[in-house]
Amino acid sequence: MSKLIGIVRAAYPKKFKAVFQTDMGRQKTIQFGAAGMADYLHTHDKAQRERYRTRHRKDLDTAAAKTGMSAGALSWYILWGESTDFNTNLHYYKNHFGL
């Protein structure tokens, strides 16, 4: 089972990068979130969040997204999650995927 090591700010053109420890002991880095674009953490706009989720629902159908190790899953659950608080969404993401 993979483990989330941490999430840090990323260089442009992305907002964040997540670092995972894989089952084979290797590290995998996934960058997510478009820098310069507003997200639910900043706008608190539920209608905007629903439009995002409608457009990106297909991103959760990939094999990587089902394990939580995809840019789409990270954005969906952390940047566009149920809360407007980063730490709350991160906690939910980690629990949801058992990371």
Secondary structure by P-SEA (a helix, b strand, c coil): cccccccccccccccbbbbbbccccbbbbbbbcccccccccccccaaaaaaaaaacccccccccccccccaaaaaacccccccccaaaaaaaaaaaacc
